[in-house]
Amino acid sequence: MLTLALNGPTTETDTFAVSKTVAISTTTGGNPVLVNLGDILTLTAPATQDAALADLVGYIALQ
């Protein structure tokens, strides 16, 4: 599970099922995450490394 934080508090969790390459993303309260100029996004991996999760690539789309 990866966590995405916006300016400190966690706003989203991304969970990968076993043997899957696409995460299931869940936002806090089910609401969209709104990012403004100057905000800080932090992506954090779990303390215990998952050997099956390798070569992770992600994109963030901004409008």
PyMOL Python script that loads the backbone (N, CA, C, O; Angstrom):
from pymol import cmd

cmd.read_pdbstr("""\
ATOM      1  N   MET A   1       0.846  -1.166   0.000  1.00  0.00           N
ATOM      2  CA  MET A   1       0.000   0.000   0.000  1.00  0.00           C
ATOM      3  C   MET A   1       0.900   1.240   0.000  1.00  0.00           C
ATOM      4  O   MET A   1       1.867   1.323   0.758  1.00  0.00           O
ATOM      5  N   LEU A   2       0.572   2.173  -0.840  1.00  0.00           N
ATOM      6  CA  LEU A   2       1.260   3.457  -0.895  1.00  0.00           C
ATOM      7  C   LEU A   2       0.295   4.520  -0.389  1.00  0.00           C
ATOM      8  O   LEU A   2      -0.915   4.413  -0.587  1.00  0.00           O
ATOM      9  N   THR A   3       0.826   5.534   0.255  1.00  0.00           N
ATOM     10  CA  THR A   3      -0.032   6.628   0.707  1.00  0.00           C
ATOM     11  C   THR A   3       0.409   7.928   0.048  1.00  0.00           C
ATOM     12  O   THR A   3       1.601   8.184  -0.123  1.00  0.00           O
ATOM     13  N   LEU A   4      -0.566   8.732  -0.315  1.00  0.00           N
ATOM     14  CA  LEU A   4      -0.319  10.039  -0.907  1.00  0.00           C
ATOM     15  C   LEU A   4      -0.812  11.089   0.080  1.00  0.00           C
ATOM     16  O   LEU A   4      -1.963  11.061   0.515  1.00  0.00           O
ATOM     17  N   ALA A   5       0.066  12.000   0.418  1.00  0.00           N
ATOM     18  CA  ALA A   5      -0.295  13.069   1.354  1.00  0.00           C
ATOM     19  C   ALA A   5      -0.224  14.409   0.632  1.00  0.00           C
ATOM     20  O   ALA A   5       0.629  14.619  -0.230  1.00  0.00           O
ATOM     21  N   LEU A   6      -1.117  15.294   0.989  1.00  0.00           N
ATOM     22  CA  LEU A   6      -1.165  16.642   0.433  1.00  0.00           C
ATOM     23  C   LEU A   6      -0.951  17.626   1.571  1.00  0.00           C
ATOM     24  O   LEU A   6      -1.800  17.759   2.452  1.00  0.00           O
ATOM     25  N   ASN A   7       0.181  18.312   1.553  1.00  0.00           N
ATOM     26  CA  ASN A   7       0.525  19.290   2.596  1.00  0.00           C
ATOM     27  C   ASN A   7       0.482  18.689   3.995  1.00  0.00           C
ATOM     28  O   ASN A   7       0.138  19.381   4.954  1.00  0.00           O
ATOM     29  N   GLY A   8       0.826  17.414   4.123  1.00  0.00           N
ATOM     30  CA  GLY A   8       0.893  16.784   5.442  1.00  0.00           C
ATOM     31  C   GLY A   8      -0.063  15.623   5.617  1.00  0.00           C
ATOM     32  O   GLY A   8       0.379  14.476   5.666  1.00  0.00           O
ATOM     33  N   PRO A   9      -1.379  15.884   5.716  1.00  0.00           N
ATOM     34  CA  PRO A   9      -2.323  14.781   5.978  1.00  0.00           C
ATOM     35  C   PRO A   9      -2.472  13.837   4.778  1.00  0.00           C
ATOM     36  O   PRO A   9      -2.394  14.268   3.627  1.00  0.00           O
ATOM     37  N   THR A  10      -2.687  12.546   5.059  1.00  0.00           N
ATOM     38  CA  THR A  10      -2.915  11.558   4.009  1.00  0.00           C
ATOM     39  C   THR A  10      -4.248  11.845   3.323  1.00  0.00           C
ATOM     40  O   THR A  10      -5.266  12.055   3.982  1.00  0.00           O
ATOM     41  N   THR A  11      -4.227  11.850   1.990  1.00  0.00           N
ATOM     42  CA  THR A  11      -5.435  12.110   1.224  1.00  0.00           C
ATOM     43  C   THR A  11      -5.864  10.927   0.380  1.00  0.00           C
ATOM     44  O   THR A  11      -7.002  10.869  -0.087  1.00  0.00           O
ATOM     45  N   GLU A  12      -4.945   9.972   0.181  1.00  0.00           N
ATOM     46  CA  GLU A  12      -5.255   8.842  -0.701  1.00  0.00           C
ATOM     47  C   GLU A  12      -4.393   7.650  -0.334  1.00  0.00           C
ATOM     48  O   GLU A  12      -3.247   7.806   0.087  1.00  0.00           O
ATOM     49  N   THR A  13      -4.955   6.451  -0.499  1.00  0.00           N
ATOM     50  CA  THR A  13      -4.171   5.225  -0.375  1.00  0.00           C
ATOM     51  C   THR A  13      -4.288   4.456  -1.680  1.00  0.00           C
ATOM     52  O   THR A  13      -5.353   4.423  -2.296  1.00  0.00           O
ATOM     53  N   ASP A  14      -3.189   3.836  -2.102  1.00  0.00           N
ATOM     54  CA  ASP A  14      -3.151   3.029  -3.313  1.00  0.00           C
ATOM     55  C   ASP A  14      -2.750   1.623  -2.918  1.00  0.00           C
ATOM     56  O   ASP A  14      -1.678   1.411  -2.351  1.00  0.00           O
ATOM     57  N   THR A  15      -3.613   0.661  -3.218  1.00  0.00           N
ATOM     58  CA  THR A  15      -3.381  -0.721  -2.827  1.00  0.00           C
ATOM     59  C   THR A  15      -3.272  -1.596  -4.074  1.00  0.00           C
ATOM     60  O   THR A  15      -4.113  -1.531  -4.970  1.00  0.00           O
ATOM     61  N   PHE A  16      -2.220  -2.416  -4.114  1.00  0.00           N
ATOM     62  CA  PHE A  16      -2.023  -3.355  -5.210  1.00  0.00           C
ATOM     63  C   PHE A  16      -2.422  -4.744  -4.739  1.00  0.00           C
ATOM     64  O   PHE A  16      -1.897  -5.230  -3.737  1.00  0.00           O
ATOM     65  N   ALA A  17      -3.346  -5.392  -5.447  1.00  0.00           N
ATOM     66  CA  ALA A  17      -3.702  -6.775  -5.131  1.00  0.00           C
ATOM     67  C   ALA A  17      -2.551  -7.679  -5.579  1.00  0.00           C
ATOM     68  O   ALA A  17      -1.730  -7.279  -6.404  1.00  0.00           O
ATOM     69  N   VAL A  18      -2.492  -8.887  -5.039  1.00  0.00           N
ATOM     70  CA  VAL A  18      -1.430  -9.827  -5.382  1.00  0.00           C
ATOM     71  C   VAL A  18      -1.425 -10.091  -6.889  1.00  0.00           C
ATOM     72  O   VAL A  18      -2.463 -10.382  -7.485  1.00  0.00           O
ATOM     73  N   SER A  19      -0.247  -9.983  -7.489  1.00  0.00           N
ATOM     74  CA  SER A  19      -0.026 -10.244  -8.916  1.00  0.00           C
ATOM     75  C   SER A  19      -0.743  -9.262  -9.843  1.00  0.00           C
ATOM     76  O   SER A  19      -0.930  -9.573 -11.020  1.00  0.00           O
ATOM     77  N   LYS A  20      -1.143  -8.112  -9.364  1.00  0.00           N
ATOM     78  CA  LYS A  20      -1.794  -7.109 -10.202  1.00  0.00           C
ATOM     79  C   LYS A  20      -0.840  -5.951 -10.460  1.00  0.00           C
ATOM     80  O   LYS A  20       0.042  -5.672  -9.647  1.00  0.00           O
ATOM     81  N   THR A  21      -1.016  -5.281 -11.588  1.00  0.00           N
ATOM     82  CA  THR A  21      -0.145  -4.165 -11.945  1.00  0.00           C
ATOM     83  C   THR A  21      -0.835  -2.814 -11.836  1.00  0.00           C
ATOM     84  O   THR A  21      -0.206  -1.779 -12.054  1.00  0.00           O
ATOM     85  N   VAL A  22      -2.117  -2.811 -11.503  1.00  0.00           N
ATOM     86  CA  VAL A  22      -2.869  -1.573 -11.358  1.00  0.00           C
ATOM     87  C   VAL A  22      -3.362  -1.472  -9.920  1.00  0.00           C
ATOM     88  O   VAL A  22      -3.882  -2.437  -9.360  1.00  0.00           O
ATOM     89  N   ALA A  23      -3.195  -0.304  -9.336  1.00  0.00           N
ATOM     90  CA  ALA A  23      -3.604  -0.098  -7.941  1.00  0.00           C
ATOM     91  C   ALA A  23      -5.074   0.290  -7.855  1.00  0.00           C
ATOM     92  O   ALA A  23      -5.651   0.831  -8.798  1.00  0.00           O
ATOM     93  N   ILE A  24      -5.657   0.002  -6.710  1.00  0.00           N
ATOM     94  CA  ILE A  24      -6.989   0.507  -6.380  1.00  0.00           C
ATOM     95  C   ILE A  24      -6.764   1.724  -5.502  1.00  0.00           C
ATOM     96  O   ILE A  24      -6.211   1.615  -4.408  1.00  0.00           O
ATOM     97  N   SER A  25      -7.196   2.889  -5.983  1.00  0.00           N
ATOM     98  CA  SER A  25      -6.979   4.149  -5.259  1.00  0.00           C
ATOM     99  C   SER A  25      -8.225   4.534  -4.490  1.00  0.00           C
ATOM    100  O   SER A  25      -9.338   4.491  -5.015  1.00  0.00           O
ATOM    101  N   THR A  26      -8.022   4.911  -3.239  1.00  0.00           N
ATOM    102  CA  THR A  26      -9.116   5.338  -2.384  1.00  0.00           C
ATOM    103  C   THR A  26      -8.742   6.684  -1.773  1.00  0.00           C
ATOM    104  O   THR A  26      -7.703   6.813  -1.125  1.00  0.00           O
ATOM    105  N   THR A  27      -9.590   7.682  -1.982  1.00  0.00           N
ATOM    106  CA  THR A  27      -9.331   8.987  -1.391  1.00  0.00           C
ATOM    107  C   THR A  27     -10.070   9.125  -0.077  1.00  0.00           C
ATOM    108  O   THR A  27     -11.050   8.422   0.173  1.00  0.00           O
ATOM    109  N   THR A  28      -9.600  10.028   0.754  1.00  0.00           N
ATOM    110  CA  THR A  28     -10.231  10.274   2.043  1.00  0.00           C
ATOM    111  C   THR A  28     -11.654  10.785   1.814  1.00  0.00           C
ATOM    112  O   THR A  28     -11.847  11.806   1.153  1.00  0.00           O
ATOM    113  N   GLY A  29     -12.629  10.095   2.346  1.00  0.00           N
ATOM    114  CA  GLY A  29     -14.020  10.491   2.199  1.00  0.00           C
ATOM    115  C   GLY A  29     -14.571  10.273   0.803  1.00  0.00           C
ATOM    116  O   GLY A  29     -15.707  10.659   0.526  1.00  0.00           O
ATOM    117  N   GLY A  30     -13.781   9.653  -0.098  1.00  0.00           N
ATOM    118  CA  GLY A  30     -14.247   9.418  -1.462  1.00  0.00           C
ATOM    119  C   GLY A  30     -14.269  10.667  -2.330  1.00  0.00           C
ATOM    120  O   GLY A  30     -14.809  10.645  -3.436  1.00  0.00           O
ATOM    121  N   ASN A  31     -13.690  11.748  -1.841  1.00  0.00           N
ATOM    122  CA  ASN A  31     -13.701  13.018  -2.567  1.00  0.00           C
ATOM    123  C   ASN A  31     -12.466  13.170  -3.442  1.00  0.00           C
ATOM    124  O   ASN A  31     -11.411  12.621  -3.122  1.00  0.00           O
ATOM    125  N   PRO A  32     -12.583  13.913  -4.550  1.00  0.00           N
ATOM    126  CA  PRO A  32     -11.398  14.180  -5.377  1.00  0.00           C
ATOM    127  C   PRO A  32     -10.355  14.963  -4.589  1.00  0.00           C
ATOM    128  O   PRO A  32     -10.686  15.718  -3.675  1.00  0.00           O
ATOM    129  N   VAL A  33      -9.098  14.774  -4.955  1.00  0.00           N
ATOM    130  CA  VAL A  33      -8.005  15.510  -4.326  1.00  0.00           C
ATOM    131  C   VAL A  33      -7.729  16.738  -5.187  1.00  0.00           C
ATOM    132  O   VAL A  33      -7.346  16.609  -6.350  1.00  0.00           O
ATOM    133  N   LEU A  34      -7.917  17.908  -4.629  1.00  0.00           N
ATOM    134  CA  LEU A  34      -7.669  19.151  -5.348  1.00  0.00           C
ATOM    135  C   LEU A  34      -6.306  19.692  -4.954  1.00  0.00           C
ATOM    136  O   LEU A  34      -6.032  19.914  -3.775  1.00  0.00           O
ATOM    137  N   VAL A  35      -5.451  19.902  -5.950  1.00  0.00           N
ATOM    138  CA  VAL A  35      -4.085  20.356  -5.723  1.00  0.00           C
ATOM    139  C   VAL A  35      -3.939  21.756  -6.298  1.00  0.00           C
ATOM    140  O   VAL A  35      -4.360  22.026  -7.423  1.00  0.00           O
ATOM    141  N   ASN A  36      -3.345  22.633  -5.522  1.00  0.00           N
ATOM    142  CA  ASN A  36      -3.127  24.011  -5.948  1.00  0.00           C
ATOM    143  C   ASN A  36      -1.636  24.281  -6.125  1.00  0.00           C
ATOM    144  O   ASN A  36      -0.797  23.562  -5.582  1.00  0.00           O
ATOM    145  N   LEU A  37      -1.320  25.308  -6.879  1.00  0.00           N
ATOM    146  CA  LEU A  37       0.061  25.721  -7.074  1.00  0.00           C
ATOM    147  C   LEU A  37       0.716  25.946  -5.709  1.00  0.00           C
ATOM    148  O   LEU A  37       0.169  26.661  -4.869  1.00  0.00           O
ATOM    149  N   GLY A  38       1.873  25.345  -5.488  1.00  0.00           N
ATOM    150  CA  GLY A  38       2.585  25.492  -4.219  1.00  0.00           C
ATOM    151  C   GLY A  38       2.315  24.380  -3.226  1.00  0.00           C
ATOM    152  O   GLY A  38       3.013  24.280  -2.216  1.00  0.00           O
ATOM    153  N   ASP A  39       1.307  23.527  -3.487  1.00  0.00           N
ATOM    154  CA  ASP A  39       1.039  22.394  -2.599  1.00  0.00           C
ATOM    155  C   ASP A  39       2.171  21.379  -2.692  1.00  0.00           C
ATOM    156  O   ASP A  39       2.871  21.300  -3.701  1.00  0.00           O
ATOM    157  N   ILE A  40       2.338  20.611  -1.634  1.00  0.00           N
ATOM    158  CA  ILE A  40       3.383  19.584  -1.593  1.00  0.00           C
ATOM    159  C   ILE A  40       2.721  18.213  -1.519  1.00  0.00           C
ATOM    160  O   ILE A  40       1.978  17.920  -0.581  1.00  0.00           O
ATOM    161  N   LEU A  41       3.001  17.369  -2.528  1.00  0.00           N
ATOM    162  CA  LEU A  41       2.522  15.990  -2.549  1.00  0.00           C
ATOM    163  C   LEU A  41       3.649  15.077  -2.090  1.00  0.00           C
ATOM    164  O   LEU A  41       4.789  15.215  -2.533  1.00  0.00           O
ATOM    165  N   THR A  42       3.327  14.146  -1.202  1.00  0.00           N
ATOM    166  CA  THR A  42       4.314  13.196  -0.699  1.00  0.00           C
ATOM    167  C   THR A  42       3.783  11.788  -0.890  1.00  0.00           C
ATOM    168  O   THR A  42       2.694  11.466  -0.414  1.00  0.00           O
ATOM    169  N   LEU A  43       4.537  10.947  -1.580  1.00  0.00           N
ATOM    170  CA  LEU A  43       4.175   9.545  -1.777  1.00  0.00           C
ATOM    171  C   LEU A  43       5.071   8.705  -0.869  1.00  0.00           C
ATOM    172  O   LEU A  43       6.296   8.801  -0.934  1.00  0.00           O
ATOM    173  N   THR A  44       4.445   7.875  -0.018  1.00  0.00           N
ATOM    174  CA  THR A  44       5.194   7.101   0.961  1.00  0.00           C
ATOM    175  C   THR A  44       4.922   5.613   0.776  1.00  0.00           C
ATOM    176  O   THR A  44       3.772   5.190   0.658  1.00  0.00           O
ATOM    177  N   ALA A  45       5.987   4.832   0.752  1.00  0.00           N
ATOM    178  CA  ALA A  45       5.884   3.375   0.672  1.00  0.00           C
ATOM    179  C   ALA A  45       5.865   2.804   2.087  1.00  0.00           C
ATOM    180  O   ALA A  45       6.276   3.480   3.030  1.00  0.00           O
ATOM    181  N   PRO A  46       5.392   1.567   2.245  1.00  0.00           N
ATOM    182  CA  PRO A  46       5.379   0.961   3.577  1.00  0.00           C
ATOM    183  C   PRO A  46       6.795   0.701   4.088  1.00  0.00           C
ATOM    184  O   PRO A  46       7.738   0.626   3.300  1.00  0.00           O
ATOM    185  N   ALA A  47       6.942   0.567   5.387  1.00  0.00           N
ATOM    186  CA  ALA A  47       8.253   0.333   5.999  1.00  0.00           C
ATOM    187  C   ALA A  47       8.834  -1.010   5.574  1.00  0.00           C
ATOM    188  O   ALA A  47      10.050  -1.143   5.429  1.00  0.00           O
ATOM    189  N   THR A  48       7.970  -2.010   5.372  1.00  0.00           N
ATOM    190  CA  THR A  48       8.418  -3.320   4.916  1.00  0.00           C
ATOM    191  C   THR A  48       8.288  -3.385   3.403  1.00  0.00           C
ATOM    192  O   THR A  48       7.194  -3.229   2.861  1.00  0.00           O
ATOM    193  N   GLN A  49       9.405  -3.614   2.722  1.00  0.00           N
ATOM    194  CA  GLN A  49       9.399  -3.638   1.264  1.00  0.00           C
ATOM    195  C   GLN A  49       8.676  -4.863   0.742  1.00  0.00           C
ATOM    196  O   GLN A  49       8.852  -5.965   1.262  1.00  0.00           O
ATOM    197  N   ASP A  50       7.862  -4.673  -0.284  1.00  0.00           N
ATOM    198  CA  ASP A  50       7.168  -5.761  -0.966  1.00  0.00           C
ATOM    199  C   ASP A  50       8.033  -6.197  -2.146  1.00  0.00           C
ATOM    200  O   ASP A  50       8.180  -5.453  -3.116  1.00  0.00           O
ATOM    201  N   ALA A  51       8.608  -7.401  -2.068  1.00  0.00           N
ATOM    202  CA  ALA A  51       9.525  -7.875  -3.101  1.00  0.00           C
ATOM    203  C   ALA A  51       8.846  -8.036  -4.458  1.00  0.00           C
ATOM    204  O   ALA A  51       9.513  -7.982  -5.492  1.00  0.00           O
ATOM    205  N   ALA A  52       7.532  -8.232  -4.468  1.00  0.00           N
ATOM    206  CA  ALA A  52       6.808  -8.422  -5.728  1.00  0.00           C
ATOM    207  C   ALA A  52       6.528  -7.100  -6.442  1.00  0.00           C
ATOM    208  O   ALA A  52       6.216  -7.099  -7.633  1.00  0.00           O
ATOM    209  N   LEU A  53       6.635  -5.994  -5.744  1.00  0.00           N
ATOM    210  CA  LEU A  53       6.351  -4.690  -6.341  1.00  0.00           C
ATOM    211  C   LEU A  53       7.675  -4.051  -6.757  1.00  0.00           C
ATOM    212  O   LEU A  53       8.444  -3.586  -5.917  1.00  0.00           O
ATOM    213  N   ALA A  54       7.926  -4.036  -8.056  1.00  0.00           N
ATOM    214  CA  ALA A  54       9.193  -3.511  -8.568  1.00  0.00           C
ATOM    215  C   ALA A  54       8.940  -2.672  -9.813  1.00  0.00           C
ATOM    216  O   ALA A  54       7.914  -2.824 -10.475  1.00  0.00           O
ATOM    217  N   ASP A  55       9.871  -1.795 -10.124  1.00  0.00           N
ATOM    218  CA  ASP A  55       9.803  -0.954 -11.321  1.00  0.00           C
ATOM    219  C   ASP A  55       8.495  -0.176 -11.402  1.00  0.00           C
ATOM    220  O   ASP A  55       7.853  -0.139 -12.452  1.00  0.00           O
ATOM    221  N   LEU A  56       8.110   0.433 -10.315  1.00  0.00           N
ATOM    222  CA  LEU A  56       6.860   1.179 -10.238  1.00  0.00           C
ATOM    223  C   LEU A  56       6.973   2.495 -11.011  1.00  0.00           C
ATOM    224  O   LEU A  56       7.939   3.240 -10.843  1.00  0.00           O
ATOM    225  N   VAL A  57       5.988   2.770 -11.851  1.00  0.00           N
ATOM    226  CA  VAL A  57       5.914   4.002 -12.622  1.00  0.00           C
ATOM    227  C   VAL A  57       4.532   4.598 -12.413  1.00  0.00           C
ATOM    228  O   VAL A  57       3.537   3.875 -12.452  1.00  0.00           O
ATOM    229  N   GLY A  58       4.456   5.888 -12.195  1.00  0.00           N
ATOM    230  CA  GLY A  58       3.156   6.523 -12.007  1.00  0.00           C
ATOM    231  C   GLY A  58       3.108   7.892 -12.644  1.00  0.00           C
ATOM    232  O   GLY A  58       4.139   8.493 -12.948  1.00  0.00           O
ATOM    233  N   TYR A  59       1.910   8.371 -12.839  1.00  0.00           N
ATOM    234  CA  TYR A  59       1.696   9.681 -13.437  1.00  0.00           C
ATOM    235  C   TYR A  59       0.668  10.448 -12.624  1.00  0.00           C
ATOM    236  O   TYR A  59      -0.256   9.864 -12.059  1.00  0.00           O
ATOM    237  N   ILE A  60       0.837  11.739 -12.570  1.00  0.00           N
ATOM    238  CA  ILE A  60      -0.158  12.615 -11.945  1.00  0.00           C
ATOM    239  C   ILE A  60      -0.606  13.590 -13.034  1.00  0.00           C
ATOM    240  O   ILE A  60       0.211  14.302 -13.617  1.00  0.00           O
ATOM    241  N   ALA A  61      -1.892  13.612 -13.294  1.00  0.00           N
ATOM    242  CA  ALA A  61      -2.422  14.500 -14.321  1.00  0.00           C
ATOM    243  C   ALA A  61      -2.911  15.786 -13.678  1.00  0.00           C
ATOM    244  O   ALA A  61      -3.689  15.750 -12.725  1.00  0.00           O
ATOM    245  N   LEU A  62      -2.466  16.903 -14.186  1.00  0.00           N
ATOM    246  CA  LEU A  62      -2.893  18.213 -13.696  1.00  0.00           C
ATOM    247  C   LEU A  62      -3.655  18.946 -14.800  1.00  0.00           C
ATOM    248  O   LEU A  62      -3.291  18.886 -15.974  1.00  0.00           O
ATOM    249  N   GLN A  63      -4.700  19.625 -14.402  1.00  0.00           N
ATOM    250  CA  GLN A  63      -5.483  20.377 -15.388  1.00  0.00           C
ATOM    251  C   GLN A  63      -5.467  21.835 -15.046  1.00  0.00           C
ATOM    252  O   GLN A  63      -6.068  22.642 -15.755  1.00  0.00           O
TER     253      GLN A  63
END
""", "prot")
cmd.dss("prot")
cmd.show_as("cartoon", "prot")
cmd.util.cbc("prot")
cmd.orient("prot")
